[in-house]
Structure formats: structure tokens, C-alpha cells
Amino acid sequence: MTAPLHEARTAGSGGARATGPGRALPDTQQGMRRRNLARVMHTVSAGGPVSRAAVASRIGLTRAAVSTLVDELIRWGLLDELGPERPGRVGRPGSALAVSGHGPAGLGAEVGVDHLAACVVDLRGEVRARAVRHGTNRGRSPVPVTRELTALIRQVVAEAEGQGLWPAGLAVAVPGLVARDGRTVVRAPNLDWHDTDLGPLLPAAYPLTVDNEANFGALAELWLGEGTPRDFLHVSAEIGIGAAVVVDGQLLRGTRGFAGELGHVPVQPEGPACPCGGRGCLEQYAGEEAVLRAAGLEPAGDRVGLLARRAAGGDEEVRRALSAAGTAFGVALTGAVNLLDPEAVVLGGALAGLAPWLLPSLEAELAGRTAGPVCPVSVSRLGPEGPLLGAAHSVVRAVLDDPAAVAGHG
């Protein structure tokens, strides 16, 4: 996992950047100019279409200074001038600015246990191309998996280039521990990958960042969620279970970058063996395959859909299995909530589709075990799309953070 890209707004991972992960722009005149360019980009991105005068008012610079910065960003193709603002405003109308729908874009990809995916997101945050391949990756060598992922990446890049976009970087979400170099998968038990450097296996044309899927899911929730607080615990799941801790809008990564391995928190110390080497881990009670086993069902292509359909149809065995999984989640989350005191817990990934049957027992367990006030639990509207969107948006955020780094490229 990589260190934060930018200090002032939130942590993330992404490609196009000149200063390197976690490094602030230099405290020089040139550094100040680049920071101001970033402030203009973020302001237009968050509130556009908006006039130059409005941008100047919001960031506290003179209109002349903002106009110079805007002209530069327009020349680079990062901002568009849309013409006069809407009528009805007092005074002389200004020209409305918007982030360009062409030029640099975020390229995101995901390696899941049972799928691969890639997408391109423009600077406005719109998904412009997307491709998915379903099929198990468990136990497969990284070489054929990344070869197939590369084919998906090239497919969405070709589609995006046809729309006037070019990737400013590539960010890849994986279900495992990632080293701080931002490219080496140290351990992914459900893939059976160990110490795998993805750099040589993926297209070399783009700056690469690899990160844990739960981290990208949490960042997507922070950036794209509605009303998401700046302090929360994000939990996601498919075959495995991951979590990410966001504190004051930044990921809490831990010394080695491995923070958030909720799925390997033991809920029954003498329970069944886990691929991680431990026993009684949460994944053995609340992962998709564990719930299917408890419900007496065979794994299917759409595991979550199968469980949700059965539960909605009144299948009591499935409902009991989901309730037991919710209880296991509650036990594991209680320790995290008591330790970290987050403002909220957000359920993402596959959990979002099963929330109606997981939440009652999960919330009851939290209420009975939490030392302080009960921590609210919400369901992500992004669902299983979170990690892929977070990966692509991390590259977009990197461009917004340092637009000068991509000037002249493409």
C-alpha cells in the first residue's frame, strides 16, 4: 500500500504525479504556483460550472491571479470555458468554467477472487469505459491473471482514447496485503499469491499504483458517498473480508501498510483453519463461501445474488446463516469500534447486497458489546463497485492535486 498522495484533502493512491507518494510540493515560488493550480482545479471540480470571480472568492486569491492560473489550465486542456454564466445574476456575467471531459483520465483495475475488471473515469468523475471478466482466479499464477487483466485494460483504454481521453496513471485493487512500494502483493491468501511484483506484469505505459481493495473501496466511499463522515471504518467482502480505517479524511495504514485486515481477526480462537495460517478468523464465519456452507448451498457464479434471492424468498436456513454471519461481524467489529472510536461503520462490497439480513444481528452484537455510545452502521450505495471506482478516482485525484504534472502529456 502506498502513502497518502496529498496532505490537505485525503489519502489515496494514484498514478500521475511528479512529487512522489506522500511528498508535499516544495515550499518555493514554483511549489506555491502548483499548489494554487491544484486549488483552482479542486474548486472547479467540486462546484463547477463556476466563474473565475467565484473561484477567486472561494480560494482567497485575486481575480487577476486566478485568471492567469485558469488560462494555463485551459491551455493544458484541463478546464473548459463554457461561455457566459446563467442569466439572472447581478453584475456583469462571467464565463463559466468546468473540468474538461477530455484529456487526462483515471485508469482503474481490479483483481478479484472471481472476477477481473477495468474502467476509465474522466476528470469530471464520469465512467467512460468499463470491462469485466467473470471467472475464478483462486490458485492461478499471477502471469495469466495479469495477462487477462491487461487485455481488459487495453480494451477500456482504446474505448476511452476514441473519446479523446488518455490515462494519467493506472491503479489496481487487489484482495491482499500490498507493500509500501505500491506494486508488490506481499500476501493474498485467497489468490495464493506471495511477494508478487505486479510492475513487470502490467502495461508499462502508465505510472502504476497497487493497493488493497478495501482501501480503494473506503476512498471511493469518502470521495463519492453521500454524507460520508471523515472518520469511519469501511468493511468490504467477497470471498475474503477486508476493512479500511479512515481518520480525518485519511487512510490509517499502519507501520507496514497492512492495517485493516478485519477478515483475519479471530472470533473463535479454536475455530477452523484459515488460509492466512490462523484459526477461527472472521472470514471462516462470514465470508461468502462460509455463509454458503452454513446455508447448505453450493457456490454459484453470483453468490451474493443467490443468497439475497433465497433470503428474500423466505429461506430460513439462508436467513439463519446470514444472521450468524452478522453476529460474527459484530464480534469482530466491536474490537475495532472500541479501539478506534469511529464516527460510523460503512458496509460495502458484497455486504451491501446482504445488509437486510446481516444488520439486525450485527447491530445487536455491537450494541451489547461496545463500551461507548452505539456506533451507527450504514450501507454503501457503491456496493461491489467501490474498489474499482476508488482505484480509477485515485488517479483522477492525483491529477487534480498536481495538474502541472500532466501538462504537455497525452
N, C-alpha and C positions, 0 to 999 in steps of 0.2 A: 504494500500500500504506500501511496506517496504522501508527502507532507502537504499542508494547505497551499493552494495556489495563490490566494490573496488574503490579506490580513483584515482589511477593513470591512468585508462583507460576510464571507463564509468560507469554509474549507471546501476543497474539491480536488478533482483530478482532471487533467485535460492535456491537450497536445500543444497547440500553437502558443508558445511563449518564449520570450528571449531571455528572461531573467532566471529561469530555472525554478523548480518547485520550491515553494516556501520562501523565496527570496524577495524582499521588498525592492521596488525600483530605487535606484541610487538617489541620495539626497543632494541632487545637483540641479542646475537650471534645466538640463535636459530631462532629468528624472521628474521634476515638477511638471514640465510640459506633458510628459507621457501620462502622469497621474491625472492631469486635467483633461486630457483626451479621453481617458477612461471614465472620468466623472461625467463628461458630456454623453458618452455612449450609454452609460448606465441610466442616465436621466431620461434620454430619449427612449431607450428600451422600456423603461418602467412606465413612462407617462405619455408616450407619443400617440398620435402626432402632436407636436408641441412647437411653439415658436422659439426663435433664438432668444428673444427677450425673456420668455418664461424659463428657459434653461439657465440664463444668467441669473435670474432671481432665485432659482432653486439651489444653485451651487455657489452663489456669492461671488461671482466674477463680474467684471464689467461687460457690457454688451459688445464692446469692441474686441475684447479678449475672446469671448465666446464665438463671435463671428469668425475670427481667424481660425480657431480650432475647428469650427463647423466646416469652413471652406476646405480645410485639409482633409477632414473625414469624408466629405463629399467627393473630393478629388480621388481618394483611395477607393471609392465605391462602397463605403460602409454606411453612409447615410444617404437618403434621398430627400430632395426638396419637392414637396407636393404642390406648391402654389399657395395662394392666399388662404389664411385661416377662415373658418366658417364665419358668415356674416352675423351681425348682432353684437359683436364685441365693441367696446368703447375704444376710440382712438384709431390710429392708422393700422390696418391689418398687417400682421407679419406673415412670413412664409412658413408654412407648417413643415416640420421635419419628421422623418420616420426612419427607422432602421431599414436598411436595404434588404430586399428579398432575394438578392443575387450576391455573388461573390463568395467570401469565406463561409463555411458551414461546419457544423459538428458532425463527425462520423462516429457512431457508436456501434458496438457489437457485444454479443453476449454468448458465453459458453454455458449452457445449462446441462444438467444430467441427461435430460431427454429432449433437448432442442438446441438449435443454434439460431441466432438472429442478428440482423444488422439494420441500421437505419441512418438516414441523413436528416438533420434538423437545421433549418436556416437560422439566421441571427434574430429573426422575429419569434423563434420558438416553434415554428410550424414543421411538422414531419413532412418531408418532401419525397422520401423514398423509403421503402421498408421491405424486407425479405426474411422469411422464416423457413427453417427446415426442421421437421419433427423426426425424432428417432433417437435411440439411446446412445449416449457417449460413455456410459459406465464401462470402465476397464479397457477402453480403446486407447491406443497410443496417441499422444498429442499431435503427431505428424499428420495422420489422415484427418483428424478432427480440425486442425487448423487449416488444412488444405481445403476442406469443405467450407469452413468459415471464410477463408479468403475468396472463394468463389462467390459467396453471398455479398461480401464487401465490394467486390468488383461490380457485381450486379447493381447494387444501390448507388455506387459512385457513378457508373455510366448513366443511370437514370437521372441522377442529380446534375451531372455535367450537361445533360441535354436541356436542363432548366436554368443554366447559367450559374451553377454553384460549383465550388471546389472545396475539398476537405482541408480544414486548417489543422487537423490532427485526428488521431484515432484513439479512442478509449474503449477498453474491453473489460466487461464484467465477468468474473469467474466465481464459482462456488467454492472458495478456499482461501487459505492464507496467502497473502502476497507480500513479498519483501519490500523494504523501503526504496529499492531501486525502481519500483513502479513497473516491473516487467517480468519478474520471476515468481512463479507459483511455487511457494515453499511446500505446501501440502494441501491437496484437495481430496479428502478421503473418499468421497462419493464418485470421483472420477478415477481414483487410484493414480493421481499424478503427484510426483515429488520432485522438488528442485528443478522445475522446468522453466527455462528462459524462453518466453514467447517471442522475444525480439527477432531472432533469426527465422521464426516460423510464420511471421505475418508480413504483409506488404511493407517494404522499407521506405515507401514514398512519403509516409506520414509520420510525424512525431507520435510516439506511442506511450500510452499510459495504461497499465493494467491495475485493476483494483477489485476488491471483494464486492460481490453482487449486493450484499446488504448495505454497504457504504454508498454505492451508487443509488440504491433504492431510497435511502434516507435523504440523500442530496436532492433527488427528484421530488421527494415529499416537501422538503424545505423550500425549494425553488418554485414548484408548480402546485403544491397543495393549497387548499383554500383555508385560511385561518390557522395554518400550522404554527405552533409556538416555536421559539428559538431554542428551547430546551425540551428535548423529547427522546424517547427510546423507540427506535423503529425496529420491528420484528418482521422478518420475511421467511417464507418457506416454500420448498417444493419437496424433493426427496430429503434434503437436509434443511436445517433451520439456522438462520443467521440473524444477527442483530447489529445495529449501529447506534452509537450514543452521540447525540448532538447537544453540545453545551454552548450556549450563547451564539448559536448560529455556526458553530464549527464542529467538525468531527473530532471526537476523542479517540485517538488512535492507539495509545499505549506506547511503551518504550520501543517495541519491535514492530509496531503497526498491526498487532494481532488482536486488538480489543474488539469485543462484540461477539465472541464465539458462544452464544447462548445455547446453541444446539448441543454443546458438549458439557453443559452444566449438569452434574448428576442429580436426578430427582429420586433415584433409588440406588444407593451405593452398591448394592449387591445384585443389581438388575442385569439384564442381558448384555453381552459384549457388543461394543460399538466399533465400527471401522477405524475410529480415531485411536483405539487401544484402551479406552476406558470401559467402564461398565455402568449401566443404568443411566446413560445420558438421555437428555430430553428428546433427542431425535428418535430414540428407541420406543418412545411412548406417543409422540405427537407428530413425527414425520409422516408424509403421505403413505408410505409403504406400511408403516406401523399401524396407522389407522385402518388401512385396507385389511391388514391381517386380523386386527381386532374385530372388524365387521364381517369377517368371513368372505371377503371378496378377492377376486384375482385382479392383479394390476391390469389396467387398461390404458389406452393411449391418453385419454383425458381423465386422469384420476380424480381431479377436483370436481369436474363436471359430473362424474359418476357418483361420487359421494354426495354432492349437492342435490342431484336428482333423487337419489334414494332417500335422503333425509327429508327433502321437501315432500316426497310421496308418503311419508309416514313410516319408513322402515325403522323399527325400533332398535334393531341391532346396530345399524349405522349411527343412529342418534346416540346410543349408549357409548359407542366407540368415540364419537366426536366429543361427547361430554367428558369422557375420561381424558381425552387429549387436552381439553380445555383445563381440566384440573391440573394436569402435569405442567401445562404452560403457566398456570397461576403459581405453582410451587417455584418454578424456575424464575419467573418474573418478580416474585416477592423479594428474593435476594437482591436483584438488580435495583428494584424500586427503593428498598430500604437503604441500599448503599449509595445510590446516586441522586435520589430525590428529584426525578424528572417532573416536568410540568404535565406530561402526558405520555401514554404509550400508544403507538400507532401500529396497527396490524396491516401489513402489506403482503405482496406476493400472493401465493395461493390461499393464504389465510383469509384474505378479504372475501373470497367467494364462499368460505365456510363459516364466516363470523356469526350468522344467526344461531348456529348450534354450538359453537365454541365459547362464545362470550358469556352466557349465563354461569357456567361452572368456573370459567377463568376469573370473572369479576368477583364471584363469591369467594374464591380462594384468596384473591388479592385483598378483599375487604376483611377477611378473617385473619390474615397474617401480617398485613402492613402495619408498621409501628405508628406512622403518622396518618394524616388525612388520606382518604382513599384516592389513588391516582386514577384519573379518568382514562378510559381506553376508547380509542376511535378507530375507524376503519378507513384505510386509504382508498381514495377514488381511483388511484392509478393501478391498483391491483398488481398482476404479474408483469405489467409493462414498466414498472418503476425502474428496475436496474438498467434496462436498455435505454430508456429515456434519460435517466441520470447520467449514463455514460456519454451520450451524444451532447446533452446540455452542458456537461463539464467542459467540453471543448468550446462550445459557444461562450460560456462564461470566461474562459481564458482569453478569447478574442476581445470581449467587452472590457476585460481587466487591463489589457495592454494592446490596444488596436494598432499601435505603431509597429508591433512585432510582425504583423502580417502585411504591412504596407508594401506594395510593389510585388507581392506574390500572386500566384494564380495563373 
